Amino acid sequence: MDLELLMAGITIFVLAIFVGFEIITKIPPTLHTPLMSGSNAISGITLVGALLSAGAQQTPVTTTLGLLAVIFATINVVGGFLVTNRMLEMFKQKSPS
């Protein structure tokens, strides 16, 4: 791999980290729940890609990495829905006791 190409990739990655951090910290709390649901949908797409990668079984390395991707994407999807559900519970009205 060419050193210039590697440096360009690292530069884009670092800039994406900064831009992502700035965007996430500026989101108002009222938009957090809808955006969390959208993130869960994107993680679901990642899960499908990971399943395809693991199921292709081209080499042991791709199968192992695909399995790890399936595990991490599943954790992300389930955790995201649990957090979203908990946040939505906060907005429900309390029943009079």
Order of alpha helices (4+ residues) and beta strands (2+ residues): alpha-alpha-alpha
